[in-house]
Amino acid sequence: MSETSSSSSSSPALLPLPPPVNTNMAATKKIEEALAHIREAEKSLKTSLLKWKPDYDVAADEYNAAATCYKTAKQYTQCRECLLKAVEYYKLNRSFFSAAKCLDQAVLISKEMGDLDNVFKFCERAACMYQEHGIPDTGALSLDKGAKIIEQQLPEKALHLYEHAVDIVMIEDRPRQAAEYQSKVNRINVKLQKYDAATDSIRREIGYHQASENNPAIGRLAVALVLVQLARGDPVAAEKAFREWGAYCDQEEVSTLEMLIQAFDEEDGDMARKALNSPFIKHMDVEYAKLARSLPIPKTSQESKKPGVTDTYPPYTSSSAADVGSITKGVADTSISQGDDEDLDLC
């Protein structure tokens, strides 16, 4: 009897388990809260004998609050609808910054829904709103974020967003920032094997780097331009690009590019492989490194070349690089000439 009582007293007492959290109940509560905000929004839009104009600001705030509640309840479709209504009424009240912030939220909700087409559309509209508010740099950042979301599945549309970002920052005469976005345009063009467009966009980025006096970046782009020209099957254009921009390259880059161009000129596959295995080519941006690996190597080797073909190659003479400041100016003028009406249509 005593043993039984002692054993029962020594065992720890079991604490009661907390009640399970009812997620459905929490979601239902948030949905009811969202509906209450929607009723307030609709009420603020009504007019009466003493209230002649709808209160757009209150309606927009209430729809924005309702969207937050729906987001918490994971009701993404209703959340996005409320955000778009908030955008509409913020616009009517000329609160362009608040409208743009709602569109940024709509981008994230569309990402959760897997609706990448609307990610593209909402980013364009948000950039337009930020420009209307007077902060175009924020609009360019919004385009950049949206492009990163859709780049893998919709590279063509991501390309358009990056190009729009370039145009926006060049209106503000910011070549360094424009070069950053332009480099992303270049990589997508190479990824899509749009080599003609890639040559033009690389030259444009070189112009931006010249405007910002970033000479080391020009040397790296000279290597990229040579690779793209070779991918186009035009070794003459590759040599011309090297002669034009080779003065900005390091000595290792110069010797490697000379070897590469000579290899394609003489159809020497062994020499081409040796040049393309250069460490700095392998460690370029991913798309350029892939491009180097996929270049069509000449099949003729050094040993099987016809007699009489010499290995002489004209020495490299560093000529002054062409001044492409006009490219930068032309891009800015083109961006401005598109007109505000076109941008406002996007809104």
C-alpha positions in Angstrom: 0.0 0.0 0.0 2.8 2.4 0.9 4.8 1.3 -2.2 1.9 2.2 -4.5 1.4 5.6 -2.9 5.1 6.4 -3.1 5.3 5.5 -6.8 2.3 7.5 -7.7 3.7 10.6 -5.9 7.0 10.4 -7.6 5.6 10.4 -11.2 5.4 13.9 -12.7 1.9 15.3 -13.2 0.8 15.7 -16.8 0.1 19.3 -17.9 -3.1 19.8 -20.0 -2.4 20.3 -23.7 -3.2 23.7 -25.2 -6.2 23.9 -27.4 -5.4 23.5 -31.1 -5.3 26.7 -33.2 -8.2 26.8 -35.5 -6.7 28.3 -38.7 -10.0 28.2 -40.5 -11.5 30.3 -37.7 -8.7 32.8 -38.0 -9.1 33.0 -41.8 -12.8 33.5 -41.5 -12.3 36.3 -39.0 -10.0 38.0 -41.4 -12.4 37.6 -44.3 -15.2 39.2 -42.2 -12.8 42.0 -41.4 -12.1 42.5 -45.1 -15.8 42.6 -45.9 -16.3 45.2 -43.3 -13.5 47.4 -44.9 -15.2 46.9 -48.3 -18.6 48.1 -46.9 -16.8 51.2 -45.6 -15.2 51.8 -49.0 -18.5 51.5 -50.8 -20.2 53.8 -48.2 -17.5 56.4 -48.8 -18.2 56.4 -52.5 -21.9 57.2 -52.2 -23.1 60.8 -52.6 -26.0 62.5 -50.9 -27.6 65.9 -50.6 -24.9 67.2 -48.3 -22.1 65.1 -49.8 -21.6 65.9 -53.5 -18.3 64.2 -54.2 -17.2 60.6 -53.4 -14.4 60.3 -50.9 -11.8 58.5 -53.1 -9.0 58.6 -50.6 -11.0 56.9 -47.9 -12.3 54.3 -50.4 -8.7 53.5 -51.6 -7.5 53.1 -48.0 -10.4 50.8 -47.1 -9.8 48.6 -50.2 -6.1 48.5 -49.3 -6.9 47.4 -45.8 -9.3 44.8 -47.1 -6.5 43.5 -49.4 -4.2 43.1 -46.4 -6.9 41.0 -44.6 -7.5 38.8 -47.7 -3.7 38.3 -48.0 -3.5 37.1 -44.4 -6.4 34.7 -45.1 -4.5 33.5 -48.2 -7.4 34.6 -50.4 -5.2 35.9 -53.2 -7.8 36.4 -55.9 -9.9 38.7 -53.7 -6.7 40.4 -52.4 -5.6 41.3 -55.9 -9.1 42.6 -56.8 -9.1 44.9 -53.8 -5.6 46.1 -54.6 -6.6 47.0 -58.1 -9.7 48.9 -56.8 -7.4 50.8 -54.4 -5.1 51.7 -57.4 -8.1 53.0 -59.3 -9.3 55.3 -56.5 -5.7 56.4 -55.6 -5.4 57.5 -59.2 -8.6 59.4 -59.1 -7.3 61.2 -56.1 -3.9 61.7 -57.9 -2.1 59.8 -55.1 0.3 58.1 -57.6 2.8 56.9 -55.1 0.2 55.0 -53.1 -1.2 53.6 -56.4 2.3 52.4 -57.4 2.8 50.7 -54.0 -0.5 48.8 -54.4 0.7 47.7 -57.8 3.9 46.4 -56.3 1.8 44.4 -53.9 -0.3 43.1 -56.8 3.0 41.9 -58.4 3.9 39.8 -55.4 0.3 38.4 -55.2 0.4 37.5 -58.9 3.7 35.8 -58.3 2.1 33.7 -55.5 -0.7 32.9 -57.9 1.7 31.9 -60.7 0.2 34.6 -63.0 3.4 35.9 -64.6 1.7 37.7 -67.4 0.1 40.1 -64.9 3.4 40.5 -63.1 4.6 42.0 -66.4 1.6 44.3 -66.7 1.6 45.5 -63.1 5.3 46.3 -63.2 4.8 48.5 -66.3 1.9 50.3 -64.6 3.8 50.8 -61.4 6.8 52.3 -63.2 4.5 54.7 -64.9 3.0 55.7 -61.5 6.4 56.3 -60.0 7.3 58.5 -62.9 4.1 60.5 -62.5 5.0 61.0 -58.8 8.5 62.2 -59.8 10.7 59.3 -58.6 11.6 57.5 -61.8 14.5 55.6 -60.2 12.0 53.8 -58.0 10.1 52.9 -61.1 13.2 51.4 -62.7 13.8 49.4 -59.5 10.2 48.1 -59.7 10.8 47.0 -63.3 14.1 45.3 -62.3 12.4 43.3 -59.6 9.5 42.2 -61.9 12.0 41.2 -64.6 13.8 39.0 -62.1 10.5 37.2 -61.2 9.6 36.4 -64.8 13.1 36.0 -66.4 13.2 32.2 -66.4 9.7 31.6 -67.7 9.1 34.7 -69.8 12.6 35.9 -71.0 11.2 38.1 -73.8 9.0 40.1 -71.5 11.8 40.3 -68.9 13.9 41.8 -71.7 11.3 44.4 -72.4 11.2 45.4 -68.7 15.0 45.8 -68.5 14.9 47.9 -71.7 12.2 50.1 -70.2 14.3 50.5 -67.0 17.3 51.6 -69.2 15.1 54.2 -70.9 13.8 55.6 -67.6 17.3 56.1 -66.0 18.7 57.6 -69.2 16.0 60.2 -69.1 17.6 61.2 -65.8 21.1 61.0 -67.4 22.4 58.1 -65.2 24.7 56.1 -67.5 26.2 54.0 -64.7 22.8 52.7 -63.6 21.7 52.3 -67.3 24.8 50.1 -67.9 23.7 47.8 -65.1 20.3 47.3 -66.6 21.7 47.1 -70.1 24.1 44.3 -69.1 21.0 42.2 -68.2 19.5 43.0 -71.6 22.8 41.7 -73.2 22.7 38.4 -71.2 19.1 37.7 -72.2 19.8 38.4 -75.9 22.7 36.0 -75.8 20.6 33.4 -73.9 17.9 33.6 -76.6 20.6 33.5 -79.3 19.6 36.9 -80.7 23.1 37.7 -81.6 22.4 40.6 -83.9 20.5 42.3 -81.1 23.2 41.3 -78.6 25.9 43.1 -80.7 23.9 46.3 -80.7 23.0 46.1 -77.0 26.7 45.4 -76.0 27.8 48.4 -78.0 25.2 50.5 -76.2 26.5 49.3 -72.8 30.0 50.3 -73.9 28.7 53.7 -74.6 27.2 54.0 -71.1 30.5 52.9 -69.6 32.4 55.4 -71.6 30.0 58.1 -70.4 30.7 57.1 -66.8 34.4 56.5 -67.5 34.3 52.9 -66.4 37.2 51.6 -68.6 37.8 48.2 -67.1 34.2 47.2 -67.9 34.7 48.2 -71.5 37.6 45.7 -71.8 35.4 42.9 -70.5 32.6 43.9 -73.0 35.1 43.9 -75.8 35.8 40.1 -75.1 32.0 39.5 -75.0 31.5 41.4 -78.3 34.2 39.3 -80.0 32.5 36.1 -78.8 29.1 37.2 -80.0 30.5 38.2 -83.5 32.1 34.7 -83.7 28.8 33.1 -82.8 27.2 35.1 -85.6 29.7 33.4 -87.9 31.5 36.7 -88.8 35.2 36.5 -87.8 35.8 39.7 -89.8 33.4 41.6 -87.6 35.0 40.0 -84.5 38.5 41.2 -85.6 37.0 44.7 -86.3 35.5 44.8 -82.8 38.8 43.8 -81.3 40.6 46.5 -83.2 38.1 49.0 -82.1 37.9 48.2 -78.3 41.1 46.2 -77.7 42.9 49.2 -76.2 40.7 48.8 -73.1 41.6 45.1 -72.6 44.3 43.7 -70.2 47.4 42.1 -71.7 46.1 38.6 -71.0 42.8 39.4 -72.7 44.6 41.0 -75.7 46.8 37.9 -76.2 43.9 35.5 -75.9 41.7 37.4 -78.3 44.5 37.7 -80.8 45.0 33.9 -80.6 41.2 33.3 -80.9 40.8 35.5 -83.9 43.9 34.1 -85.6 42.5 30.6 -85.0 39.2 31.3 -86.7 41.0 33.1 -89.5 43.3 30.2 -90.2 40.7 27.5 -89.3 42.9 26.1 -86.6 40.7 24.2 -84.2 43.5 23.4 -81.7 44.5 27.0 -81.3 40.8 28.0 -80.9 40.3 25.5 -78.1 43.4 26.7 -76.4 42.1 30.3 -76.5 38.6 29.4 -75.4 40.0 27.4 -72.4 41.6 30.6 -71.1 40.7 31.1 -67.4 39.2 34.6 -67.8 36.8 33.4 -70.5 35.7 30.5 -68.4 35.0 32.9 -65.5 33.0 35.4 -67.5 29.2 35.8 -66.8 27.4 32.5 -67.2 25.8 33.3 -70.5 29.1 34.4 -72.1 30.9 31.3 -70.7 28.2 29.1 -72.2 28.5 31.0 -75.5 32.2 30.3 -75.5 31.6 26.6 -75.0 29.1 26.5 -77.8 31.1 28.3 -80.4 31.6 26.3 -83.7 35.2 25.4 -83.5 37.1 25.1 -86.8 37.7 21.5 -87.6 41.1 21.9 -89.3 44.0 21.5 -86.9 47.4 23.0 -87.0 49.0 19.7 -88.3 46.5 19.3 -91.2 46.8 22.8 -92.6 47.8 23.2 -96.2 51.5 23.9 -96.9 52.3 27.5 -97.4 49.9 28.8 -94.7 52.0 30.7 -92.3 51.3 31.5 -88.6 52.1 35.2 -89.0 49.5 37.5 -87.7 49.6 41.3 -88.0 50.7 42.9 -84.8 48.1 44.6 -82.7 48.2 48.3 -82.8 46.1 50.0 -80.1 44.1 52.5 -81.9 41.9 54.9 -80.1 38.4 53.5 -79.4 35.6 55.0 -81.2 33.7 57.7 -79.4 30.2 56.4 -78.9 29.0 59.2 -76.8 26.5 59.8 -79.6 25.0 56.3 -78.8 24.3 57.4 -75.2 22.8 60.6 -76.4 20.7 58.9 -79.0 19.3 56.4 -76.5 18.3 59.2 -74.2 16.7 61.2 -77.0 14.8 58.1 -78.2 13.5 57.5 -74.7 12.3 61.0 -74.4 10.7 61.1 -77.8 8.5 58.2 -77.0 6.4 60.7 -75.2 4.5 60.9 -72.0 1.2 59.9 -73.7 2.5 56.4 -74.3 3.6 56.0 -70.7 0.3 57.3 -69.4 -1.5 54.7 -71.5 0.2 52.0 -69.6 -1.2 53.4 -66.4 
